[in-house]
Structure formats: C-alpha cells, structure tokens
Amino acid sequence: MAETTAQQPINSEAKATETTKSRHRSPNYPGVGLRGAVAKIVALYKADGLAAAPKDAALRHFGYSNPHGEAGRLLSALRSFGLIEEINDRIKLTQRGVDIVVRPETDPQRMSAIRKAAFSPQVYADLLKEYGSVLPSDTTLKSELIAVRKFNPKAVDEFVRDFRDTVKFAGISEYGVVESKVKDTKDDSGEGDQAHEPPKIGDFVQWESNGILKLPVPRRVRAFSDDGEWAFLEGSDTGVPTKELTLESPLIEKTAVQPPAAPPPAPPASQPSIPQKGEPGDILKALAPKMRTYNWALSGDFSAKLELYGEAQTAEDLDALADYVEITIKALKRSLKATVPPPTQ
C-alpha cells in the first residue's frame, strides 16, 4: 500500500504534464484563408440573399450540420475577417461582406473590402507589417511563427499555406502594403496596434467598427474631445471612436435639384463623330461612355446624387442597380438607429 501511495503523485504529475503538452495552442488565427472564407459567404448570399439566416441554416449553407468543431472554426474565421456578424443566434453579412459578394469582381470597392479583410486578423496584419508584400521563404516564416509567436508546429504548415493564399487573393503584392493604410504604432507598453492616418477637423471620414460601415456616406469632422479619443461629425452630437475612422473622399455633393442634362446633339452626317488629330484630350472625351447625373435635395443638408454611365444592357443591370440602392437605404436606417441616444433612466 505504501508503494502504491507513493507512486500516485508521480502519476498525477505526469498526466498533468501530458495534458499541458497536448493543449499547446497557437495564437488566434483564421481557421481558413480569405479565399475560402469568401467562398462561404458567397454560398450564404446565394441561399438567403442579404437576410439574416438562423445559425443552423447558415451552417448548412456552409456545408456543416454540427455547430461544433470545424464549423466553429469557420465562424470564428469569418468574424476575424469582418465578413459576418452574429445577432440573436442569426448570421448576417457585414457591409464588408456585402461589398464582396454583391459588387462585380473589378469594382474598386470590392477590391478594397477584400484587402481590408486580409488585414483584419491581428496575426495577418502583424506579419504583413513586418515583412511587407515580399514574404520570406516558408522555412524562415515557419521558424518565426514557432520560435517567436509560439505557434504549434503541427498547425504552422496549414497557417502558412492559408496566409500566402490570402496575400495572393487580396492582391496585396500588386497594390502594396502601404495601400492598406495600416501602420505599425506602439504604445508605452510596447504592444503593437493597427492604426491609420489620424483625421483632422474638416476631413471627410468613414466609421468602420468590427467590419461594419456605420455611415451611409462619409461625413466631415467638426470637433474632437479634449483627449482626442472621440470625434464629432457633422449632423450628430454623438462622439465616435477616433481610432475607428478612416479618411475618405466626399460622396455626396450639396447641389440643387436639376433635371437630367440633355444629350448633346448628334454631329452632322458629313462630320466625323471622333475629333481629328491636333485636339488634345478630345478623342478620349468622345470615346468616354455617356454620363447622366441625377440630384435630389432631401431635407436640410441631406442630399443625394446618382451618376449613370453608358446604357443598361439587360434587365439584370437594372436589378443590380436596385439592389445597390436597397443596400444603401438599409445602411442609412442602421445609421439612424446607431445615432439615436439611449433612453435616460
């Protein structure tokens, strides 16, 4: 009995050590690359459109019947890229996710949303800030991840594969890391942070929180709090976090309501429709697609402007335009809800 009793603590300690080793986990990182994540939200959009889907239904669209294991890793990855949000056990696309699945592949806003998604996971942002768009060899990268960032050696191969594919899919090597507006700043404790150029009074900005665009259109900064942590935008007395603002160009111009401009008269049959040599810039102007502009004054300083280029080719073109307008109206409604102050108790 004495021998058995003496061995018990040794066995317990060995089991504890074995359990500790088996629980060596890598830092938080997406369980899938961005290309695979986008494929999943495309499947969700094709099934349910822009409506919020019950979580179990969304998982079935993603190809899972059980919310645990791989399905849980996928949901975590989609959230880390800022593509989905979960509200009341329902899954819906963020504005970033909508821009990716709805807009054409060549749309600048879709490409911008994809690049922002690539920089959203902290470990991805850290590595891109450290190495830029030219990544080291797999051997060097894996050594860095295991020795410095404490990755589990069993998981590092999959991570490197997904990370490299994300960089390629987002076109970061083409546009450059600087294009992402991500900078490496450090506070007094030495911890890294993901930042961008701070706005100034008079700048137009967009407010993005957790991958969701909070403003339907950019607004101008009118003031800051004393500590600079909060910014106050035109049209609202509610402060927003300065660190969640990005510089943008104004999308809405304050213009009076004007009828659509009449198309220019057709040139006489005896004259060529394209200007001759010796008229700099005129040839490009003549070849540019026709543009029509519509303006509406809605209320106060709230106005809208719509520019149409060329001519619609199919009924699907008009349906797509209607979808974009619907998305914008929904974003406006969310913005109104976000700016309503909570009731005082």
N, C-alpha and C positions, 0 to 999 in steps of 0.2 A: 504493500500500500504506500509506503514511504517513497518508493521509487516512482510509482505512478504519479503521486502528488508532485514530486519534484520536476517531472517532465512536463506537467501541464502548462506552466507559464512559458516554457520554451516553445511548445507547440503553438500557443496562442500568439506569441510574438511573431513566429514565422508566418502564421496565417495573416496577421495584420500587415506584415511587410509585403507578402504576396498580393494582398488586396490593394495596397497602396500602389504597387507597381502596375497592376492591371488597370488602375484608374488614371494613368498618366494621360491627360488630355491636352490637345493642342489649344492655343488661344482661339478665341472665337473667329471663325471664318465661314464663308458661304459653303454649304454642302454641295452646291453645283455652280458651274461657271455662269457668266451672264448670258451666253448664247442659249444654254439650256433653260435658264430662268425665263428668258423672253419667249421661248417656245411654249412654256407652260401657260403664261398669261395670254398668249395668242389663242391657245385652246380654250381658256376660260372665256375670252371675249367672243369667240365663235359660238360657244354654247349659250351664254347668258347675256351677251352684249355688255352694256355698262351697268346693268342692275347688280346690286349686291346679292351674292349667292350664299345660301346656307353652307356652313363649313363642310358638312359631309358631302353635299353636292359638288362643291368646288374641288374637293379631294378626288372625287370620282372623275371629274373633268381632267384632273392632273394625272389620273391613272392609278389612284390608290383607293383601297376600300377600308383601310385601317388608319386612324389618325396618328398612330404612333410610329416610331422607327424612322424609316426613310421619308415618310410623309411629313413628319415633324421637322426633319432637317430641311426639307424643301421649303416649307412655310417660313422657317427662320431665314433661309437664304433669300426668298422673295422680299421679306421685310427688310433685310440688310441692304438690298439693292434699292429699296424705296419704291418697289413696284406695286405692293398691295398694302392694305390696312385691314385690320380685323375689328369689327364693331358689333357688339351684341351677338357674338358667335356667327357672324356673317363675314364673308370675304368680298372685298371690292377693290377695284383698281384705284391707285392713286392717280393724280393728274399726270405724273411722270409716266406711269404705266399706260394711261390713255393715249398720251402723245406717241408712245412707241407702237401701240397696236393699231391705232386709227390712222395716223398720218402715213403718207407714202414713204418708201424707203429713202428717197432722195431729199425729203423735206428737211431743211436745216434744223427745225425744232425737234424733229425725231432724232437726228444725229446728236444734237446737244443733250437730249434726255438720256440717250444711251451712254454718252461719255460721263454725264453726272452720275448715272447708276454705277458705272465702273469704279468711280472714286468713292462711293458711299461706304462700303465695308472698310472699317478702320485699317485692317491689315493690308488691304489693297492700296489704300491711299498712302500708307507709310512706305510701302515698298516702291511705289511709283515716285514718291518724293525723294527717296534715297537714290534710286537708280535712273530715274527718268524713263524715257521711252526705249532706251537701249539696255535690255536686261542682260545680266551676266549668264554664264553657262549654267546648265542645270546642276552641275556638281557644286559650283560656288553658291548658287541660290539655296540649294538644299542644306549645305553646311551652315549657311547663315541662319536659316529657319530653325534648324535643330539646336545649334550651339547658342545663339543669341536670343531667339524668340521662343525657345523651349517647345518646338513642335514635336509631336510624337513621330518618331522615324517611320512608323507604319502608315502614317497619314500624309507624309510630306510629298510623296510621288503624285498622288491624286490632286493635292492642292496646287502644285507647280503646274500640272497639266491644265487645270481649270483656269489658273491665273494667266498663263500665257495665252490661252484661247480667248480670255476676256479682253486682254490688251489688243489682240488682233481684231476681235469682233467689234470693239469700240472704236477702232481706227486711231488709237492713241499715238501709234508710231507715225501716222500721217499728219495729224494735227498738232502733235507735241504736247508735252505735259503742261507747258505754260498756258496753253489754250484753255485748260480746265479751270483756271483761276484758283488753283489750290496752292497754298503756300505753307511752308513749314515755320510755325512760330512756337515759341516755348515760353511758359510762364516761369515764375520764380522757382517752382519746384522742379523744373526741368522736364516736365511732361509735355509731349508733343500735342499739337492741336491742329485741326483742319480749318484754315481761315481763307479769307479773300480780301480784296482791297476794300478798306472801310469806306462807306459812303460819306458824303458831305452834305450840308444843307443846300438844297436846290437840286440835288441829284435825283434822277428817277430810279426807283428800285423795285424789285420783286421780293416778296416774302415767301420763303420756302421752309416748311417745317416737316421733318420726317418724310421727305419726298413729296409733300403735298404743296402745290402752289396756292397760297391763301388769297392772292389778289387777282381779280379777273384781268386787270390791266396794270401796268406799272404806275406808281404814284410818286409824287415829289416829296422829299424830306423837308419838313418845315422847322424841326427843332429836335434837340436831344436832351435827355436827362442830364443832371449835373455830373454823374459818373460815366456818362456815355454808353451805358449798358442798354438803354431804351431809346428808340427813335419814334418820333411823332410825325405821321404822314398827313398830307393834305386831305381834308374831308373826314378826319377822325380825330377824336381826343384820346383814343386808347393807344398806349405805347406798345410797340412790338420789339422783340429782341434784336438788337443791332447785329449780332453775330449771325442771324438767320436771313439777313438782307443781302441781295446781290445787285450790282449795278446793271441797269437795263436802259434801253432807249425808249422814249415815249411812244406808245402805240396809238394813243387817242389824241387827236388834234381838236382844239376848240374851234369849230367852224360853223358858220350859219348853214341852215338847210338850203341846199341848192339843187336844182333839177339836174339830172344827168347831162353831161356835156354832149352836145350834138356831134355826131361823127363828122370828120372833115369831108368836104365834097370830093367826089372821085375826080381824078385828073382827066383832062380831055383825052379822047382816044388817040390823038396824034402825039401825045406826050408820054414818055416812059414813066412807069409808076415808081421807079427807083432813081434817085438823083444821079447825075453823072459825076465823073471824077472832078476833083477840084473843090468839092464842097465837104470839108472835114466834118465827120460825125453824122452827116445827114443820111448816109446809107444805112448806118446802124439804126437810126431812128425810124427809117422807113420800114426796115425789116422787123422791128420790135412788135410783139403782139399788141393788139388794141387794148387799151385800158379804160375802164369805166369806173367812176367814183361816185358813191352814194354817201350822203352825210345826213345825220339826224341829230337835232337838239332835243334831248330828252327832258331833263329837269336840272335847274341850276347850272353847275359846270359839268354836268354829266352829259356826254355826247358820244356818238358812235360814228364810225367811218368804215365803209366797205369798199374794197378795191377789187375789181374783177378784171382779169387779164384774158385776152383771147375769147374764144367761144366754147360753150359746153359741147362736148362731142356726143354724149349719151345721157340717158335719164339717170344713170348711176352717178354721173358727175354732180347732178343737182341733188341727188340723195345724200352724197358725201358732204356737200356744202351745208345741207340742212342738219346733218349730224354735227358738224363743227359748231354751227350756231347753237344747237341744243346743248352741247358741252359747255359753251361759253355762258349760256344762261344759267346752267346748273352751278357753275363756278361762282357766278355773281350771287346766287342765292346762298351758297355756303359762305361767301364773304360777308354778306349781310348778317348771317347768324353769328359769325365769329366776332363782329364788331359790336354786337348788342351787349351792353354791360350786364353782368349777373344781377339778379334782384337783391336788394339790401335786406338784411334780416333784422 
